[in-house]
């Protein structure tokens, strides 16, 4: 069962695993564990109201040839690197907009073609709320025009938030992921192994 924040106890919260692949083009990862942990901490704080948490369960290296993602083919190439039962996150040095060449992006939730694999690509330049935003897409939420909404591009400095419809959509997708065994509940432990 996925409960609302007011109803949720630790045992009611569903925890999904994140498999994070990190590029190291110059021998060192483009971001360290603390940066990734902060992305996850922010996401967990925002998703708590939906009864959903995330835990970093797997870390994989990413070939340095994948450091800079520019095209649809570059994005699609990650599909072969995905794992079952987790949300795949690929951390790259740079991420270009495929519809506006030259414009850089901080993150994207991508569905590959062919194969229809769904995963997240994050730029090393992403601020701490970008993983939460891309997870919002993974859980079915479109962009929002409302400033400071997690799914909006506009920030005023106020706390980020999900609206009730977005939280309901996250709960619905979480239930569907569990029912179809696309993702599994990892249980209440808060630290990655």
C-alpha positions as YAML, in Angstrom:
chain: A
units: angstrom
residues:
- id: 1
  name: UNK
  ca: [0.00, 0.00, 0.00]
- id: 2
  name: UNK
  ca: [1.22, 3.51, -0.79]
- id: 3
  name: UNK
  ca: [-0.05, 6.00, 1.78]
- id: 4
  name: UNK
  ca: [-0.19, 9.77, 1.82]
- id: 5
  name: UNK
  ca: [2.35, 11.59, 4.00]
- id: 6
  name: UNK
  ca: [-0.17, 12.12, 6.80]
- id: 7
  name: UNK
  ca: [-0.98, 8.39, 6.83]
- id: 8
  name: UNK
  ca: [2.47, 7.02, 6.06]
- id: 9
  name: UNK
  ca: [4.60, 5.16, 8.52]
- id: 10
  name: UNK
  ca: [8.06, 3.95, 7.54]
- id: 11
  name: UNK
  ca: [6.62, 0.56, 6.60]
- id: 12
  name: UNK
  ca: [4.10, 2.17, 4.21]
- id: 13
  name: UNK
  ca: [6.77, 3.99, 2.20]
- id: 14
  name: UNK
  ca: [7.83, 2.31, -1.02]
- id: 15
  name: UNK
  ca: [11.56, 2.50, -1.78]
- id: 16
  name: UNK
  ca: [12.71, 2.13, -5.38]
- id: 17
  name: UNK
  ca: [16.29, 1.40, -6.39]
- id: 18
  name: UNK
  ca: [18.45, 3.69, -8.51]
- id: 19
  name: UNK
  ca: [21.21, 2.25, -10.70]
- id: 20
  name: UNK
  ca: [23.63, 5.10, -11.34]
- id: 21
  name: UNK
  ca: [26.16, 4.92, -14.17]
- id: 22
  name: UNK
  ca: [28.85, 7.61, -13.97]
- id: 23
  name: UNK
  ca: [31.16, 8.70, -16.77]
- id: 24
  name: UNK
  ca: [34.82, 9.37, -15.94]
- id: 25
  name: UNK
  ca: [36.22, 10.94, -19.14]
- id: 26
  name: UNK
  ca: [39.50, 12.07, -17.55]
- id: 27
  name: UNK
  ca: [39.87, 9.14, -15.15]
- id: 28
  name: UNK
  ca: [37.79, 10.69, -12.37]
- id: 29
  name: UNK
  ca: [33.98, 10.56, -12.17]
- id: 30
  name: UNK
  ca: [32.30, 13.77, -13.38]
- id: 31
  name: UNK
  ca: [30.61, 14.02, -9.97]
- id: 32
  name: UNK
  ca: [31.36, 12.49, -6.58]
- id: 33
  name: UNK
  ca: [29.16, 10.47, -4.24]
- id: 34
  name: UNK
  ca: [28.25, 13.53, -2.16]
- id: 35
  name: UNK
  ca: [26.76, 15.27, -5.23]
- id: 36
  name: UNK
  ca: [24.71, 12.19, -6.09]
- id: 37
  name: UNK
  ca: [23.63, 11.73, -2.46]
- id: 38
  name: UNK
  ca: [22.38, 15.34, -2.43]
- id: 39
  name: UNK
  ca: [20.33, 14.79, -5.61]
- id: 40
  name: UNK
  ca: [18.74, 11.75, -3.94]
- id: 41
  name: UNK
  ca: [18.20, 13.57, -0.62]
- id: 42
  name: UNK
  ca: [16.31, 16.38, -2.36]
- id: 43
  name: UNK
  ca: [14.23, 13.88, -4.34]
- id: 44
  name: UNK
  ca: [13.37, 11.91, -1.20]
- id: 45
  name: UNK
  ca: [12.25, 15.04, 0.63]
- id: 46
  name: UNK
  ca: [9.93, 15.96, -2.25]
- id: 47
  name: UNK
  ca: [8.52, 12.46, -2.84]
- id: 48
  name: UNK
  ca: [7.87, 11.75, 0.85]
- id: 49
  name: UNK
  ca: [4.34, 13.17, 0.50]
- id: 50
  name: UNK
  ca: [3.62, 10.51, -2.14]
- id: 51
  name: UNK
  ca: [4.92, 7.68, 0.07]
- id: 52
  name: UNK
  ca: [7.85, 7.07, -2.29]
- id: 53
  name: UNK
  ca: [11.60, 7.04, -1.63]
- id: 54
  name: UNK
  ca: [14.68, 6.26, -3.67]
- id: 55
  name: UNK
  ca: [17.87, 4.43, -2.72]
- id: 56
  name: UNK
  ca: [21.13, 4.22, -4.63]
- id: 57
  name: UNK
  ca: [21.57, 0.47, -5.01]
- id: 58
  name: UNK
  ca: [23.98, 0.02, -7.89]
- id: 59
  name: UNK
  ca: [26.87, 2.06, -9.28]
- id: 60
  name: UNK
  ca: [28.39, 1.32, -12.66]
- id: 61
  name: UNK
  ca: [31.13, 2.93, -14.72]
- id: 62
  name: UNK
  ca: [30.14, 4.54, -17.99]
- id: 63
  name: UNK
  ca: [32.49, 4.51, -21.01]
- id: 64
  name: UNK
  ca: [34.19, 7.86, -21.59]
- id: 65
  name: UNK
  ca: [32.84, 7.81, -25.15]
- id: 66
  name: UNK
  ca: [29.46, 8.57, -23.57]
- id: 67
  name: UNK
  ca: [30.65, 11.70, -21.73]
- id: 68
  name: UNK
  ca: [28.91, 14.17, -24.03]
- id: 69
  name: UNK
  ca: [25.37, 13.40, -25.15]
- id: 70
  name: UNK
  ca: [24.32, 15.39, -28.21]
- id: 71
  name: UNK
  ca: [21.88, 13.43, -30.35]
- id: 72
  name: UNK
  ca: [18.86, 11.15, -30.10]
- id: 73
  name: UNK
  ca: [21.14, 8.26, -31.04]
- id: 74
  name: UNK
  ca: [23.45, 9.18, -28.14]
- id: 75
  name: UNK
  ca: [20.48, 9.07, -25.77]
- id: 76
  name: UNK
  ca: [19.11, 5.84, -27.28]
- id: 77
  name: UNK
  ca: [22.50, 4.16, -26.85]
- id: 78
  name: UNK
  ca: [21.96, 4.01, -23.07]
- id: 79
  name: UNK
  ca: [19.08, 1.54, -23.54]
- id: 80
  name: UNK
  ca: [21.47, -1.41, -23.85]
- id: 81
  name: UNK
  ca: [23.01, -0.48, -20.48]
- id: 82
  name: UNK
  ca: [19.80, -0.52, -18.45]
- id: 83
  name: UNK
  ca: [19.06, -2.97, -15.66]
- id: 84
  name: UNK
  ca: [15.78, -4.61, -14.76]
- id: 85
  name: UNK
  ca: [13.86, -3.69, -11.60]
- id: 86
  name: UNK
  ca: [15.55, -0.30, -10.99]
- id: 87
  name: UNK
  ca: [15.43, 3.26, -12.28]
- id: 88
  name: UNK
  ca: [18.53, 3.80, -14.40]
- id: 89
  name: UNK
  ca: [20.31, 7.16, -14.11]
- id: 90
  name: UNK
  ca: [23.20, 7.99, -16.45]
- id: 91
  name: UNK
  ca: [25.45, 10.81, -15.23]
- id: 92
  name: UNK
  ca: [27.29, 12.49, -18.11]
- id: 93
  name: UNK
  ca: [29.56, 15.50, -18.54]
- id: 94
  name: UNK
  ca: [27.21, 17.38, -20.88]
- id: 95
  name: UNK
  ca: [23.74, 16.96, -22.32]
- id: 96
  name: UNK
  ca: [22.60, 18.84, -25.42]
- id: 97
  name: UNK
  ca: [18.98, 19.52, -26.35]
- id: 98
  name: UNK
  ca: [18.09, 17.32, -29.34]
- id: 99
  name: UNK
  ca: [15.47, 19.77, -30.61]
- id: 100
  name: UNK
  ca: [17.59, 22.92, -30.23]
- id: 101
  name: UNK
  ca: [21.22, 22.06, -31.04]
- id: 102
  name: UNK
  ca: [23.63, 24.18, -29.03]
- id: 103
  name: UNK
  ca: [21.26, 24.52, -26.08]
- id: 104
  name: UNK
  ca: [22.43, 22.56, -23.06]
- id: 105
  name: UNK
  ca: [20.14, 20.64, -20.72]
- id: 106
  name: UNK
  ca: [20.59, 19.64, -17.08]
- id: 107
  name: UNK
  ca: [18.63, 16.40, -17.35]
- id: 108
  name: UNK
  ca: [16.14, 14.39, -19.34]
- id: 109
  name: UNK
  ca: [13.82, 11.46, -18.76]
- id: 110
  name: UNK
  ca: [14.18, 9.51, -22.00]
- id: 111
  name: UNK
  ca: [12.29, 6.68, -23.67]
- id: 112
  name: UNK
  ca: [14.52, 4.91, -26.16]
- id: 113
  name: UNK
  ca: [13.59, 4.14, -29.72]
- id: 114
  name: UNK
  ca: [13.49, 1.29, -30.49]
- id: 115
  name: UNK
  ca: [12.94, -0.78, -27.36]
- id: 116
  name: UNK
  ca: [10.96, 1.75, -25.32]
- id: 117
  name: UNK
  ca: [13.34, 1.59, -22.35]
- id: 118
  name: UNK
  ca: [12.82, 4.50, -19.95]
- id: 119
  name: UNK
  ca: [15.68, 6.07, -18.01]
- id: 120
  name: UNK
  ca: [17.17, 9.34, -16.83]
- id: 121
  name: UNK
  ca: [20.22, 11.18, -18.14]
- id: 122
  name: UNK
  ca: [21.70, 13.85, -15.85]
- id: 123
  name: UNK
  ca: [24.33, 16.42, -16.75]
- id: 124
  name: UNK
  ca: [27.15, 16.96, -14.26]
- id: 125
  name: UNK
  ca: [26.02, 20.61, -14.31]
- id: 126
  name: UNK
  ca: [22.59, 19.81, -12.87]
- id: 127
  name: UNK
  ca: [21.55, 21.65, -9.70]
- id: 128
  name: UNK
  ca: [20.33, 19.53, -6.80]
- id: 129
  name: UNK
  ca: [16.63, 19.39, -7.78]
- id: 130
  name: UNK
  ca: [17.06, 18.06, -11.30]
- id: 131
  name: UNK
  ca: [16.91, 14.37, -10.40]
- id: 132
  name: UNK
  ca: [13.61, 15.03, -8.59]
- id: 133
  name: UNK
  ca: [12.25, 16.79, -11.71]
- id: 134
  name: UNK
  ca: [13.28, 13.96, -14.04]
- id: 135
  name: UNK
  ca: [11.86, 11.36, -11.65]
- id: 136
  name: UNK
  ca: [8.63, 13.35, -11.86]
- id: 137
  name: UNK
  ca: [8.58, 12.63, -15.60]
- id: 138
  name: UNK
  ca: [9.44, 8.98, -14.94]
- id: 139
  name: UNK
  ca: [6.34, 8.85, -12.72]
- id: 140
  name: UNK
  ca: [4.14, 10.36, -15.43]
- id: 141
  name: UNK
  ca: [4.11, 14.08, -14.66]
- id: 142
  name: UNK
  ca: [4.37, 16.63, -17.49]
- id: 143
  name: UNK
  ca: [5.90, 20.08, -17.14]
- id: 144
  name: UNK
  ca: [4.03, 22.66, -15.07]
- id: 145
  name: UNK
  ca: [3.76, 26.42, -15.70]
- id: 146
  name: UNK
  ca: [3.47, 27.07, -11.94]
- id: 147
  name: UNK
  ca: [6.63, 28.68, -10.47]
- id: 148
  name: UNK
  ca: [8.46, 26.53, -7.90]
- id: 149
  name: UNK
  ca: [6.50, 23.41, -8.83]
- id: 150
  name: UNK
  ca: [9.00, 20.54, -9.12]
- id: 151
  name: UNK
  ca: [7.88, 20.09, -12.73]
- id: 152
  name: UNK
  ca: [8.38, 23.77, -13.64]
- id: 153
  name: UNK
  ca: [11.49, 25.43, -15.08]
- id: 154
  name: UNK
  ca: [10.74, 28.62, -13.09]
- id: 155
  name: UNK
  ca: [12.17, 29.06, -9.60]
- id: 156
  name: UNK
  ca: [11.64, 32.08, -7.32]
- id: 157
  name: UNK
  ca: [13.53, 30.81, -4.30]
- id: 158
  name: UNK
  ca: [10.42, 29.44, -2.57]
- id: 159
  name: UNK
  ca: [10.40, 25.73, -1.64]
- id: 160
  name: UNK
  ca: [9.73, 23.34, -4.51]
- id: 161
  name: UNK
  ca: [6.53, 21.30, -4.31]
- id: 162
  name: UNK
  ca: [4.25, 18.82, -6.06]
- id: 163
  name: UNK
  ca: [0.55, 19.66, -6.32]
- id: 164
  name: UNK
  ca: [-2.08, 17.09, -5.19]
- id: 165
  name: UNK
  ca: [-2.72, 15.84, -8.74]
- id: 166
  name: UNK
  ca: [1.00, 15.26, -9.31]
- id: 167
  name: UNK
  ca: [1.29, 13.39, -5.98]
- id: 168
  name: UNK
  ca: [-1.68, 11.21, -6.94]
- id: 169
  name: UNK
  ca: [-0.06, 10.47, -10.30]
- id: 170
  name: UNK
  ca: [3.20, 9.48, -8.56]
- id: 171
  name: UNK
  ca: [1.27, 7.12, -6.25]
- id: 172
  name: UNK
  ca: [-0.60, 5.65, -9.22]
- id: 173
  name: UNK
  ca: [2.58, 5.03, -11.22]
- id: 174
  name: UNK
  ca: [4.29, 3.57, -8.15]
- id: 175
  name: UNK
  ca: [1.43, 1.10, -7.70]
- id: 176
  name: UNK
  ca: [1.57, 0.22, -11.40]
- id: 177
  name: UNK
  ca: [5.36, -0.31, -11.27]
- id: 178
  name: UNK
  ca: [4.91, -2.67, -8.30]
- id: 179
  name: UNK
  ca: [1.96, -4.53, -9.84]
- id: 180
  name: UNK
  ca: [3.76, -5.11, -13.14]
- id: 181
  name: UNK
  ca: [7.06, -5.87, -11.38]
- id: 182
  name: UNK
  ca: [8.77, -3.12, -13.39]
- id: 183
  name: UNK
  ca: [10.20, -1.97, -10.04]
- id: 184
  name: UNK
  ca: [10.37, -3.61, -6.63]
- id: 185
  name: UNK
  ca: [10.02, -2.20, -3.12]
- id: 186
  name: UNK
  ca: [13.44, -2.39, -1.48]
- id: 187
  name: UNK
  ca: [12.05, -1.94, 2.00]
- id: 188
  name: UNK
  ca: [12.66, 0.69, 4.67]
- id: 189
  name: UNK
  ca: [16.47, 0.73, 4.86]
- id: 190
  name: UNK
  ca: [17.74, 4.24, 4.15]
- id: 191
  name: UNK
  ca: [21.38, 3.64, 3.21]
- id: 192
  name: UNK
  ca: [22.76, 2.08, 0.11]
- id: 193
  name: UNK
  ca: [24.63, -1.20, 0.67]
...
